[in-house]
Amino acid sequence: MKTRSAIYCTIISLSTILFSCNDKAVFTVSGTITNQGNLKKIYLIKTDSGLTSTSIADSTSLGEGGKFKLKYPSAYANLFRIRVGNSAFDLIAKNGDAIDFSTNLSDSTHAYTIGGSQDSEKIKEFNKINSKYGKQLEILVNEYRAKGQALGHESDSLLSIYKPIFLKILAQQSNDVLAFANANKSSLAGFYAITALDPNRYEQQMIAYADEIKDKFNDNLAVQHFVKGMMDAKPISIGHKAPEFTTTGFDGKPVKLADYKGKYVLLDFWASWCGPCRQENPNLVRQYAKFKSKGLNILGISLDVDKEKWQQAITNDSLTWKHASDLKNFAGPTQRLYHIEGIPSNFMIDPQGVIIAKNITGADLEDFLNKTFNKPQQ
């Protein structure tokens, strides 16, 4: 009997260990969906380490009273979503987490509660920021559309009133997102917040953030992808010396960045086939005419591969500044040196060869040039 008792106790102990190990080899999300209506099933969505693709990680039918339990293995903390009907709720989870979740489908605000994961509670805070400004923007856009419909046509004067308000709300949102990210550098929620910013406007802050988290979250693919991208961008970011290059002018002669030493030069990466580039060209023409005499130079670097089409675009758009190209699309050495992944793209370089602005177009370019070339005399 003692032997059987000992064997039985050993089996129980082994079972306990095995089940404990199994619990730690997955994370679980349990909870309740109230007022579920016709909803029968919910899904756990994996976001592929926060990158663009998604896939279903798990699904389950709702039990009595809307009870459910989802589970999935994730060796490191990662972003997931619970899809409940047409709504999706973010959470951050890793193996061993036991997360509690509940929501009421009759609540039009899509409020929910979540516990058991501090990162998930943080991502909820971040989403509140986006929701707050999203509502403000929605109200503003609806108001603008209603007034436009009342007029019966598009109105520049109406746009001039609403655009600054729209941009101000976006700026406030970005400032709050940046503050949240900086306050949560030890949480993946902070990382997901920083990646929501516009890299053209917040590149310096994003590079600084990447520097601070580069030794954290080493097993998360999204974090490592972000860090690598920011480290690649760092040498060509504002405040750094512009990398030297030699390319070929339209006349076949060498063109060097060193040719512009001691001068202001705007490197403008563009192409004849690029619609947004061609739309921006009239603005460049206006600014060049206005500031050329004050010291503005432009060097157009085309991503064309067809020299005839390149020349035609230069002529048609009246681009009277210096032009050069490797004629190799995005694979040209100059484009690769400056990590050009999309156009239009530009770099403003000062007389000391330092990058002082990037990717400024439209009214932003005009404002920058006014500040640069119309400085008050001291």
C-alpha positions as CSV (number, residue, x, y, z in Angstrom):
1,M,0.0,0.0,0.0
2,K,2.8,2.3,0.8
3,T,4.4,1.7,-2.6
4,R,1.1,2.4,-4.4
5,S,0.7,5.5,-2.3
6,A,4.1,6.7,-3.2
7,I,3.6,6.0,-6.9
8,Y,0.2,7.8,-6.7
9,C,1.8,10.8,-5.0
10,T,4.6,10.8,-7.6
11,I,2.0,10.8,-10.5
12,I,0.1,13.7,-8.9
13,S,3.3,15.6,-8.4
14,L,4.4,15.0,-12.0
15,S,1.0,16.0,-13.3
16,T,1.1,19.2,-11.3
17,I,4.5,20.1,-12.7
18,L,3.4,19.3,-16.2
19,F,0.3,21.4,-16.0
20,S,2.2,24.2,-14.4
21,C,4.7,24.1,-17.2
22,N,2.0,24.0,-19.8
23,D,0.3,27.1,-18.2
24,K,3.7,28.9,-18.4
25,A,4.1,27.9,-22.1
26,V,1.1,30.0,-23.1
27,F,-0.7,33.1,-22.1
28,T,-4.5,33.1,-21.5
29,V,-7.2,35.7,-21.9
30,S,-10.4,34.9,-20.0
31,G,-13.5,37.0,-19.5
32,T,-17.0,37.9,-20.4
33,I,-18.8,39.5,-23.3
34,T,-22.1,40.9,-22.1
35,N,-25.1,41.7,-24.3
36,Q,-23.5,39.6,-27.0
37,G,-26.6,39.5,-29.2
38,N,-26.0,37.2,-32.2
39,L,-22.3,37.1,-31.6
40,K,-21.1,33.4,-31.3
41,K,-17.4,33.6,-31.6
42,I,-14.4,35.8,-30.8
43,Y,-10.8,35.8,-32.1
44,L,-7.3,36.4,-30.8
45,I,-5.3,38.2,-33.6
46,K,-1.5,38.0,-33.8
47,T,-0.1,41.2,-35.2
48,D,3.2,39.6,-36.4
49,S,5.4,41.5,-33.9
50,G,3.6,44.7,-34.6
51,L,4.5,44.8,-38.2
52,T,1.9,45.0,-41.0
53,S,0.5,41.5,-41.3
54,T,-2.0,39.8,-39.0
55,S,-3.2,36.3,-38.5
56,I,-5.7,34.4,-36.3
57,A,-3.9,33.0,-33.3
58,D,-6.9,31.4,-31.6
59,S,-10.7,31.6,-31.6
60,T,-13.4,30.3,-29.3
61,S,-17.2,30.2,-29.0
62,L,-18.8,32.2,-26.3
63,G,-20.1,30.1,-23.5
64,E,-23.0,30.6,-21.1
65,G,-23.3,34.3,-20.1
66,G,-20.7,35.3,-22.7
67,K,-17.8,33.5,-20.9
68,F,-14.7,32.7,-23.0
69,K,-11.1,31.7,-22.8
70,L,-8.3,32.2,-25.4
71,K,-4.7,31.0,-25.2
72,Y,-1.6,31.2,-27.3
73,P,2.2,30.8,-26.9
74,S,4.4,33.8,-27.1
75,A,7.9,33.5,-25.7
76,Y,8.2,37.3,-25.5
77,A,5.9,40.2,-24.9
78,N,4.0,41.1,-28.1
79,L,1.0,43.0,-29.4
80,F,-2.2,41.0,-29.9
81,R,-5.9,42.0,-30.5
82,I,-9.1,40.5,-29.4
83,R,-11.6,40.8,-32.2
84,V,-15.2,41.0,-30.9
85,G,-17.6,41.4,-33.7
86,N,-16.6,44.6,-35.5
87,S,-14.5,45.9,-32.6
88,A,-10.9,45.1,-31.8
89,F,-9.1,45.6,-28.4
90,D,-5.4,45.7,-28.0
91,L,-3.4,43.8,-25.5
92,I,0.3,43.0,-24.8
93,A,1.0,39.5,-23.6
94,K,3.7,36.8,-23.1
95,N,3.8,33.3,-21.8
96,G,2.6,32.9,-18.2
97,D,0.2,35.9,-18.3
98,A,-3.3,35.3,-17.2
99,I,-5.3,38.3,-18.6
100,D,-8.9,39.2,-17.6
101,F,-11.0,41.0,-20.2
102,S,-14.6,42.1,-20.4
103,T,-16.7,44.4,-22.5
104,N,-20.3,45.2,-23.1
105,L,-21.4,45.1,-26.8
106,S,-24.3,47.5,-26.2
107,D,-21.8,50.2,-25.1
108,S,-21.3,52.5,-28.1
109,T,-18.1,53.9,-26.6
110,H,-16.5,50.4,-26.7
111,A,-15.3,50.7,-23.1
112,Y,-13.6,47.6,-21.7
113,T,-11.7,46.4,-18.6
114,I,-8.5,44.5,-18.7
115,G,-6.2,43.2,-15.9
116,G,-3.4,40.8,-15.3
117,S,-1.0,42.5,-17.7
118,Q,0.5,45.9,-16.9
119,D,1.5,46.4,-20.5
120,S,-2.0,45.8,-21.6
121,E,-3.3,48.4,-19.1
122,K,-0.7,50.8,-20.6
123,I,-1.7,50.2,-24.2
124,K,-5.3,51.0,-23.0
125,E,-4.0,54.4,-21.8
126,F,-2.3,55.0,-25.1
127,N,-5.5,54.2,-27.0
128,K,-7.4,56.7,-24.8
129,I,-5.2,59.4,-26.2
130,N,-5.9,58.4,-29.8
131,S,-9.6,58.1,-29.1
132,K,-9.8,61.6,-27.5
133,Y,-8.2,63.3,-30.5
134,G,-9.9,61.0,-33.0
135,K,-13.3,62.3,-31.7
136,Q,-12.2,65.9,-32.0
137,L,-11.0,65.4,-35.6
138,E,-14.1,63.5,-36.5
139,I,-16.3,66.4,-35.3
140,L,-14.1,68.9,-37.1
141,V,-14.2,67.0,-40.4
142,N,-17.9,66.5,-40.2
143,E,-18.4,70.2,-39.6
144,Y,-16.2,71.2,-42.5
145,R,-18.0,68.8,-44.8
146,A,-21.4,70.1,-43.7
147,K,-20.4,73.7,-44.4
148,G,-18.9,72.7,-47.8
149,Q,-22.2,70.9,-48.8
150,A,-24.2,74.0,-47.7
151,L,-22.1,76.1,-50.0
152,G,-22.4,73.6,-52.8
153,H,-18.8,73.7,-53.8
154,E,-15.2,73.5,-52.4
155,S,-14.1,76.7,-50.7
156,D,-10.4,77.8,-50.3
157,S,-11.5,80.3,-47.6
158,L,-13.3,77.5,-45.7
159,L,-10.2,75.3,-46.0
160,S,-8.0,78.1,-44.7
161,I,-10.1,78.3,-41.6
162,Y,-10.3,74.5,-40.8
163,K,-6.9,73.4,-41.9
164,P,-5.0,75.2,-39.2
165,I,-7.4,73.9,-36.6
166,F,-7.0,70.3,-37.9
167,L,-3.2,70.6,-37.9
168,K,-3.2,72.0,-34.4
169,I,-5.2,69.0,-33.1
170,L,-2.8,66.7,-34.8
171,A,0.2,68.5,-33.2
172,Q,-1.4,68.2,-29.8
173,Q,-2.1,64.5,-30.3
174,S,1.5,63.9,-31.4
175,N,2.9,65.8,-28.4
176,D,0.7,63.7,-26.0
177,V,1.8,60.5,-27.8
178,L,5.4,61.5,-27.5
179,A,5.1,62.3,-23.8
180,F,3.4,58.9,-23.2
181,A,6.2,57.1,-25.1
182,N,8.9,58.9,-23.2
183,A,7.2,58.1,-19.9
184,N,6.9,54.4,-20.7
185,K,10.3,53.4,-22.2
186,S,10.3,50.1,-20.2
187,S,7.0,49.1,-21.6
188,L,6.1,47.9,-25.1
189,A,3.2,50.2,-25.0
190,G,5.7,53.1,-25.1
191,F,7.3,51.5,-28.2
192,Y,4.0,51.1,-30.0
193,A,3.2,54.8,-29.2
194,I,6.5,56.1,-30.6
195,T,5.9,54.2,-33.9
196,A,2.6,56.0,-34.3
197,L,4.3,59.4,-34.9
198,D,5.1,60.9,-38.3
199,P,8.8,60.0,-38.9
200,N,9.2,63.0,-41.2
201,R,8.3,65.4,-38.3
202,Y,9.6,63.5,-35.3
203,E,12.6,61.7,-36.7
204,Q,15.0,63.2,-34.1
205,Q,12.8,62.2,-31.2
206,M,12.4,58.7,-32.7
207,I,16.1,58.2,-33.2
208,A,16.7,59.3,-29.5
209,Y,14.0,56.9,-28.4
210,A,15.6,54.0,-30.4
211,D,19.0,54.8,-28.8
212,E,17.5,54.4,-25.4
213,I,15.7,51.1,-26.0
214,K,18.2,49.4,-28.3
215,D,19.3,47.1,-25.6
216,K,15.7,46.3,-24.5
217,F,13.2,43.9,-26.0
218,N,15.9,42.1,-28.0
219,D,13.6,39.2,-28.9
220,N,10.8,41.4,-30.3
221,L,11.1,41.6,-34.1
222,A,9.2,44.9,-34.4
223,V,11.4,46.6,-31.8
224,Q,14.6,45.4,-33.6
225,H,13.2,46.5,-37.0
226,F,12.5,49.9,-35.6
227,V,15.9,50.3,-33.9
228,K,17.7,49.2,-37.1
229,G,15.7,51.7,-39.2
230,M,16.4,54.6,-36.8
231,M,20.1,53.7,-36.6
232,D,20.3,53.7,-40.4
233,A,18.6,57.1,-40.4
234,K,20.8,58.6,-37.7
235,P,23.8,59.5,-40.0
236,I,21.4,61.4,-42.3
237,S,19.3,63.0,-39.6
238,I,19.1,66.7,-38.7
239,G,22.3,67.9,-37.0
240,H,24.6,65.5,-38.8
241,K,27.1,66.2,-41.6
242,A,25.5,65.3,-45.0
243,P,27.3,62.3,-46.6
244,E,29.6,63.3,-49.5
245,F,28.8,61.9,-52.9
246,T,29.6,62.2,-56.6
247,T,27.0,61.6,-59.2
248,T,26.5,62.5,-62.8
249,G,25.0,65.7,-64.1
250,F,22.5,65.9,-67.0
251,D,25.4,67.1,-69.2
252,G,27.4,63.9,-68.3
253,K,29.9,65.7,-66.1
254,P,30.5,64.8,-62.4
255,V,28.5,66.6,-59.7
256,K,29.7,66.6,-56.1
257,L,28.1,67.7,-52.9
258,A,31.5,69.3,-52.2
259,D,30.7,71.7,-55.1
260,Y,28.2,73.4,-52.8
261,K,30.6,73.9,-49.8
262,G,29.9,77.2,-48.1
263,K,26.4,77.4,-49.6
264,Y,22.9,76.5,-48.7
265,V,21.7,73.6,-50.9
266,L,18.4,71.7,-51.0
267,L,19.0,68.1,-52.3
268,D,15.7,67.3,-54.0
269,F,15.2,63.6,-54.7
270,W,12.4,63.2,-57.4
271,A,11.5,61.5,-60.7
272,S,9.5,62.3,-63.8
273,W,7.1,59.4,-63.0
274,C,6.4,60.6,-59.4
275,G,3.0,62.3,-59.2
276,P,3.6,64.0,-55.8
277,C,7.0,65.2,-56.9
278,R,5.5,66.8,-60.0
279,Q,2.8,68.4,-57.9
280,E,5.4,69.9,-55.6
281,N,7.6,71.2,-58.4
282,P,5.6,74.5,-58.9
283,N,6.2,75.3,-55.2
284,L,10.0,74.6,-55.7
285,V,10.0,76.9,-58.7
286,R,8.4,79.7,-56.7
287,Q,10.7,79.3,-53.7
288,Y,13.8,79.2,-55.9
289,A,12.8,82.4,-57.7
290,K,12.2,84.1,-54.3
291,F,15.3,82.9,-52.5
292,K,17.9,82.3,-55.2
293,S,19.3,85.8,-54.8
294,K,19.6,85.3,-51.1
295,G,21.7,82.2,-51.3
296,L,19.4,79.2,-52.0
297,N,20.7,76.5,-54.3
298,I,18.8,73.4,-55.4
299,L,20.3,70.2,-56.7
300,G,17.7,67.9,-58.2
301,I,18.6,64.2,-58.0
302,S,16.4,62.2,-60.2
303,L,15.4,58.5,-59.8
304,D,14.6,58.2,-63.4
305,V,16.1,55.5,-65.6
306,D,14.9,57.1,-68.9
307,K,17.0,60.2,-69.6
308,E,14.6,61.5,-72.3
309,K,11.6,61.4,-69.8
310,W,13.8,63.0,-67.2
311,Q,14.7,65.9,-69.6
312,Q,11.1,66.3,-70.7
313,A,9.9,66.7,-67.0
314,I,12.7,69.3,-66.3
315,T,11.6,71.3,-69.4
316,N,7.8,71.0,-68.8
317,D,8.1,71.9,-65.1
318,S,10.6,74.8,-65.7
319,L,13.2,73.4,-63.3
320,T,16.1,75.8,-63.9
321,W,18.5,74.6,-61.2
322,K,21.3,71.9,-61.5
323,H,20.2,68.3,-62.1
324,A,21.9,65.0,-61.7
325,S,21.1,61.3,-61.6
326,D,22.5,57.8,-61.2
327,L,19.7,56.7,-63.6
328,K,19.2,53.6,-61.4
329,N,15.9,54.3,-59.7
330,F,16.1,53.5,-55.9
331,A,19.2,51.4,-56.5
332,G,21.5,54.3,-57.3
333,P,24.5,54.8,-55.0
334,T,23.4,58.3,-54.0
335,Q,19.9,57.2,-53.2
336,R,21.2,54.3,-51.1
337,L,23.7,56.6,-49.3
338,Y,20.8,58.8,-48.3
339,H,18.4,55.8,-47.6
340,I,15.8,57.0,-50.0
341,E,12.8,54.7,-49.8
342,G,10.1,57.1,-51.1
343,I,9.9,60.3,-53.0
344,P,9.6,63.3,-52.9
345,S,12.4,63.4,-50.3
346,N,14.7,66.3,-49.6
347,F,17.6,67.5,-47.4
348,M,18.4,71.1,-46.6
349,I,22.1,71.5,-46.0
350,D,23.8,74.6,-44.6
351,P,27.1,76.2,-45.6
352,Q,29.0,74.0,-43.1
353,G,27.6,70.9,-44.7
354,V,25.2,70.1,-41.9
355,I,21.6,68.8,-42.5
356,I,19.3,71.4,-41.0
357,A,15.9,70.2,-42.3
358,K,14.4,67.2,-44.0
359,N,11.4,66.4,-46.1
360,I,9.9,69.9,-46.0
361,T,7.4,70.8,-48.7
362,G,4.6,73.2,-49.5
363,A,4.0,75.9,-46.9
364,D,6.5,74.3,-44.5
365,L,9.3,74.8,-47.0
366,E,8.3,78.5,-47.6
367,D,8.2,79.1,-43.8
368,F,11.6,77.5,-43.3
369,L,13.2,79.4,-46.1
370,N,11.7,82.7,-44.8
371,K,13.2,82.0,-41.3
372,T,16.6,81.0,-42.8
373,F,17.1,83.8,-45.4
374,N,15.2,86.6,-43.7
375,K,16.8,86.6,-40.3
376,P,16.7,89.9,-38.6
377,Q,20.1,91.8,-38.6
378,Q,21.9,91.7,-35.3
